[in-house]
Amino acid sequence: MLDFKKIALFFLAVGLNVFLFVFLAEAATNISSDTSSHWAWNDIVGWMDFYNTNTITVSSQGLTGYASSSAGDISLDCHTTSAGNICSQSNYRVTNDGSGSLTGWGWNDTYGWISFDCNNNGGCAQSNYRVYIDGSGNFHNYAWNDQVGWISFNCDNNGGCGTSNYKVLTSWVATSAVMTLDSTAYDTGVITGAQLNSVLWHGDLPSGTAVRFQFAVSNSSSGPWNYMGTDGTSNTYYNTGPDASLRLDYLLFNNSRYFRYRIFLVSDQAQRLSPRVDDVIVNWSP
C-alpha cells in the first residue's frame, strides 16, 4: 500500500490579501484623442470636449478633471477644477463602482449640478438613467441637468450614429488585479521521485474573484522551476475553490523529489474584493 503523505503549508491570511493602490494623475488624460471619441452632446450647450483640457482621468475610483464646452468647464470633481481644489466650498465628484457604472455629480458654473445617476435624485421611478463605461472603454447613456436636460455620451443613445458619430472613449476598462506568490522548494525526501496527486486550500473566495495554481517540479532543490498549469505550459492554471480537492496531472508532476507552487490571487473586476488563502495542502505519494 502506498504511504500517502500531506504537506500543509500555512500563511498569514493578511499576507495573501490583494492590496490595491490607485494613483490618480491630475495633469494627464486617458480619454481618447480620436476626433470622434471624446465628445458628449447637449441640445442647448452643444458639444462638450472631454479631451482638450488634458485633465480628465478615469480610474476604478472615479473621474477627475474637467471638460470644456460653450458654457464653460464641466467639472467632474472638486479636487481638480481649473481653479484648483475647491472641496472646502463644495465637496462633489463623479465616482466609479469599479465595474464602469458612474454615479455622483459634476458641476458647471452656468447651469449648476449635473447628475450622472438617477439615484442621485432620490430614485429612478420617473427616469432611469446612469452613465456607464463598457468593457471596451466606451461611455454610454445620459447625464441630467435641470436647466439644459439630457447630456448624451454616445450617439448610440439616440438609436444610431448616422447623423453624427460621437462618443466618449477612455483607455480605462474594468479589469481584475492579480497578485502572485511563489512557495519555497519542498523536499518529499523520495530520492527516486514522488508523485504530486492533488491540491486543496482553505480560505475565502468572494464573488467574482479567483485562486489559481501552477506547479513546478525538479530533482534539484535549486531548480530549474518551470511552473505549469493543466496543459503543461505557463498559459493555463489549476482553478479550484476553498476546501475542494483538485486532482493534478499525473504525467506532469511525477518522478521528481522537489516541488514548488505559484498562487495567483485574482480580484474582482471592480478591484474591491480579493480572495484570502489561509493554508495550502499538497497531497503526494512515493
C-alpha positions as CSV (number, residue, x, y, z in Angstrom):
1,M,0.0,0.0,0.0
2,L,1.3,3.4,-0.9
3,D,2.1,5.7,2.0
4,F,0.2,8.9,1.1
5,K,1.6,12.0,2.8
6,K,0.2,15.5,3.1
7,I,2.1,18.7,3.4
8,A,0.2,21.6,4.9
9,L,1.6,25.0,4.0
10,F,0.5,27.8,6.3
11,F,0.4,31.5,5.7
12,L,-0.8,34.6,7.5
13,A,-4.2,35.4,5.9
14,V,-3.4,39.1,5.6
15,G,-0.2,38.3,3.8
16,L,-2.2,36.9,0.9
17,N,-4.7,39.7,0.5
18,V,-4.5,41.8,-2.6
19,F,-3.8,45.4,-1.7
20,L,-4.8,47.8,-4.4
21,F,-3.4,51.3,-4.6
22,V,-4.8,53.8,-7.1
23,F,-2.8,56.8,-8.1
24,L,-4.7,59.4,-9.9
25,A,-2.9,61.6,-12.4
26,E,-4.0,65.2,-12.2
27,A,-2.3,66.6,-15.3
28,A,-2.9,63.9,-17.9
29,T,-5.8,62.2,-19.5
30,N,-6.8,58.7,-20.6
31,I,-9.6,59.9,-22.8
32,S,-9.1,59.1,-26.5
33,S,-7.7,61.8,-28.8
34,D,-9.5,60.4,-31.8
35,T,-11.6,63.1,-33.3
36,S,-14.9,61.3,-32.9
37,S,-14.2,59.7,-29.5
38,H,-14.1,62.5,-26.9
39,W,-17.4,64.3,-27.3
40,A,-20.7,64.4,-25.4
41,W,-23.7,66.3,-26.6
42,N,-26.5,68.5,-25.2
43,D,-29.1,70.2,-27.3
44,I,-28.6,73.6,-25.6
45,V,-24.9,73.6,-24.8
46,G,-23.8,71.7,-27.8
47,W,-20.5,69.8,-27.8
48,M,-18.6,69.0,-24.7
49,D,-15.0,68.1,-25.2
50,F,-13.6,65.6,-22.7
51,Y,-10.1,65.6,-24.2
52,N,-8.7,69.0,-25.0
53,T,-8.1,70.2,-21.4
54,N,-5.8,67.2,-20.9
55,T,-7.1,66.8,-17.3
56,I,-9.7,64.0,-17.3
57,T,-8.6,60.7,-15.9
58,V,-10.9,57.7,-15.5
59,S,-10.0,55.2,-12.8
60,S,-11.7,52.4,-10.9
61,Q,-12.5,55.0,-8.2
62,G,-14.0,57.8,-10.4
63,L,-13.4,60.6,-12.8
64,T,-11.1,63.6,-12.2
65,G,-10.6,66.8,-14.2
66,Y,-12.9,68.9,-16.3
67,A,-14.3,69.0,-19.8
68,S,-14.7,72.2,-21.9
69,S,-17.9,73.5,-23.5
70,S,-19.6,76.7,-24.8
71,A,-21.0,77.1,-21.2
72,G,-17.6,76.8,-19.6
73,D,-16.0,73.9,-17.7
74,I,-17.8,70.7,-16.9
75,S,-16.1,69.8,-13.6
76,L,-16.1,66.2,-12.6
77,D,-14.6,66.6,-9.1
78,C,-14.0,69.4,-6.7
79,H,-10.3,68.4,-6.2
80,T,-9.1,69.0,-9.8
81,T,-11.1,72.0,-11.2
82,S,-9.5,74.7,-13.4
83,A,-9.4,76.9,-10.2
84,G,-7.7,74.2,-8.2
85,N,-9.0,72.4,-5.2
86,I,-12.4,73.9,-4.2
87,C,-13.6,71.0,-2.0
88,S,-13.8,73.3,1.1
89,Q,-16.5,75.2,-0.7
90,S,-18.4,72.2,-2.3
91,N,-17.4,68.6,-2.0
92,Y,-18.6,66.7,-5.1
93,R,-17.3,64.1,-7.5
94,V,-18.3,61.6,-10.1
95,T,-17.4,58.1,-8.8
96,N,-16.9,54.7,-10.5
97,D,-18.1,51.5,-8.8
98,G,-15.0,49.8,-10.4
99,S,-17.1,48.0,-13.0
100,G,-17.8,51.1,-15.1
101,S,-21.1,52.3,-13.5
102,L,-20.8,56.0,-12.7
103,T,-22.7,58.0,-10.1
104,G,-22.4,61.3,-8.3
105,W,-22.3,64.9,-9.6
106,G,-20.5,67.1,-11.9
107,W,-20.7,70.9,-11.9
108,N,-21.0,73.8,-14.4
109,D,-20.8,77.4,-13.3
110,T,-23.6,78.5,-15.7
111,Y,-26.1,75.7,-15.3
112,G,-25.2,74.1,-12.0
113,W,-25.3,70.4,-11.0
114,I,-25.0,67.6,-13.5
115,S,-26.3,64.2,-12.3
116,F,-24.7,61.0,-13.6
117,D,-27.1,58.7,-12.0
118,C,-30.9,58.8,-11.4
119,N,-30.4,57.6,-7.9
120,N,-28.8,60.9,-7.1
121,N,-32.2,62.5,-7.1
122,G,-33.8,60.1,-4.7
123,G,-34.9,57.4,-7.2
124,C,-35.3,56.3,-10.7
125,A,-39.1,55.9,-11.0
126,Q,-39.6,58.9,-13.3
127,S,-36.4,58.4,-15.4
128,N,-34.0,55.5,-15.3
129,Y,-30.6,56.8,-16.4
130,R,-27.0,56.3,-15.5
131,V,-23.7,56.9,-17.3
132,Y,-21.6,53.8,-17.6
133,I,-18.4,52.6,-19.3
134,D,-18.5,49.3,-21.2
135,G,-15.8,46.6,-21.5
136,S,-14.1,48.5,-24.4
137,G,-13.9,51.8,-22.6
138,N,-16.9,53.4,-24.4
139,F,-19.2,55.7,-22.4
140,H,-22.9,55.1,-22.7
141,N,-26.3,56.6,-21.7
142,Y,-27.1,60.1,-20.3
143,A,-26.4,62.5,-17.6
144,W,-29.0,65.1,-16.5
145,N,-29.1,68.8,-15.7
146,D,-32.2,70.5,-14.5
147,Q,-31.8,73.5,-16.9
148,V,-30.4,72.1,-20.1
149,G,-31.8,68.5,-19.8
150,W,-30.0,65.4,-21.2
151,I,-26.3,65.1,-21.9
152,S,-25.6,62.2,-24.2
153,F,-22.3,60.4,-24.1
154,N,-22.7,58.2,-27.1
155,C,-24.6,58.6,-30.4
156,D,-26.0,55.1,-29.9
157,N,-28.2,56.6,-27.2
158,N,-30.3,58.1,-30.0
159,G,-30.8,54.8,-31.9
160,G,-27.9,55.2,-34.2
161,C,-24.9,57.2,-35.3
162,G,-25.8,58.0,-38.9
163,T,-26.2,61.8,-38.4
164,S,-23.3,62.4,-36.0
165,N,-20.8,59.7,-35.0
166,Y,-19.7,60.7,-31.5
167,K,-18.9,59.2,-28.1
168,V,-16.5,59.5,-25.2
169,L,-13.9,56.8,-25.1
170,T,-11.3,56.0,-22.4
171,S,-8.4,53.6,-22.2
172,W,-9.6,52.6,-18.8
173,V,-11.6,49.4,-18.6
174,A,-12.8,47.3,-15.7
175,T,-10.2,44.6,-15.0
176,S,-9.1,42.4,-12.2
177,A,-5.8,42.9,-10.3
178,V,-3.6,39.8,-9.9
179,M,-1.1,39.1,-7.2
180,T,1.3,36.1,-7.3
181,L,3.1,34.3,-4.6
182,D,5.7,31.6,-5.0
183,S,6.3,28.9,-2.4
184,T,9.6,27.8,-1.2
185,A,11.0,24.5,-2.5
186,Y,9.6,21.4,-0.7
187,D,11.5,18.2,-0.4
188,T,9.5,15.0,-0.5
189,G,12.5,13.0,0.6
190,V,11.9,10.5,-2.1
191,I,15.3,10.2,-4.0
192,T,13.7,8.3,-6.9
193,G,11.0,10.9,-7.2
194,A,7.5,11.5,-5.9
195,Q,4.1,11.9,-7.5
196,L,2.0,15.1,-6.8
197,N,-1.6,14.0,-6.5
198,S,-3.8,16.9,-5.6
199,V,-4.1,20.4,-4.1
200,L,-6.5,21.8,-1.6
201,W,-6.7,25.2,0.0
202,H,-8.6,26.9,2.9
203,G,-9.6,30.5,2.9
204,D,-12.2,32.8,1.4
205,L,-13.3,33.3,-2.2
206,P,-15.6,36.3,-2.6
207,S,-17.9,36.5,-5.7
208,G,-16.0,37.5,-8.8
209,T,-12.5,36.6,-7.5
210,A,-10.4,33.5,-8.3
211,V,-7.5,31.5,-6.8
212,R,-5.3,29.7,-9.4
213,F,-2.3,27.4,-9.1
214,Q,0.7,26.4,-11.1
215,F,3.2,23.7,-10.1
216,A,6.9,23.1,-10.8
217,V,9.0,20.0,-10.1
218,S,12.7,19.3,-10.1
219,N,15.3,16.8,-8.9
220,S,17.4,19.7,-7.5
221,S,16.4,21.9,-4.6
222,S,17.6,24.9,-6.7
223,G,15.5,24.1,-9.8
224,P,15.2,25.0,-12.6
225,W,11.5,25.7,-11.8
226,N,9.1,25.7,-14.8
227,Y,5.6,26.5,-13.5
228,M,2.9,24.7,-15.4
229,G,-0.9,24.5,-15.5
230,T,-3.3,21.9,-16.8
231,D,-1.8,21.7,-20.3
232,G,1.9,21.6,-19.2
233,T,2.5,25.2,-20.1
234,S,2.6,28.5,-18.2
235,N,-0.5,29.6,-20.1
236,T,-3.0,27.6,-18.0
237,Y,-3.9,27.1,-14.4
238,Y,-5.4,24.8,-11.8
239,N,-8.6,26.6,-10.6
240,T,-10.4,25.4,-7.5
241,G,-12.5,26.9,-4.7
242,P,-11.8,26.6,-1.0
243,D,-12.0,23.2,0.7
244,A,-12.3,21.4,-2.7
245,S,-9.5,19.0,-3.5
246,L,-8.3,19.2,-7.1
247,R,-6.5,16.4,-8.9
248,L,-3.2,17.2,-10.5
249,D,-2.0,15.7,-13.8
250,Y,-0.1,12.5,-13.1
251,L,2.0,12.8,-16.2
252,L,3.3,16.3,-15.5
253,F,4.3,16.1,-11.8
254,N,6.0,12.8,-11.2
255,N,9.4,11.3,-10.7
256,S,10.8,14.5,-9.1
257,R,12.0,14.9,-5.5
258,Y,11.3,18.6,-5.1
259,F,8.3,20.8,-5.9
260,R,7.1,24.4,-5.7
261,Y,3.8,26.1,-6.5
262,R,2.7,29.5,-7.6
263,I,-0.6,31.1,-6.4
264,F,-2.4,33.6,-8.5
265,L,-4.8,35.7,-6.4
266,V,-7.3,37.5,-8.7
267,S,-9.5,40.3,-7.5
268,D,-13.0,41.1,-8.8
269,Q,-13.2,43.4,-11.8
270,A,-14.2,46.3,-9.6
271,Q,-10.9,45.7,-7.6
272,R,-12.9,45.9,-4.4
273,L,-12.7,42.3,-3.3
274,S,-9.8,39.8,-3.2
275,P,-9.5,36.2,-2.2
276,R,-7.8,35.1,1.0
277,V,-5.7,31.9,1.3
278,D,-5.0,30.7,4.8
279,D,-3.3,27.4,4.0
280,V,-2.5,25.1,1.1
281,I,-2.3,21.3,1.3
282,V,-0.5,19.4,-1.4
283,N,-1.0,15.6,-1.5
284,W,1.8,13.5,-2.8
285,S,2.9,9.8,-2.8
286,P,6.2,8.0,-3.5
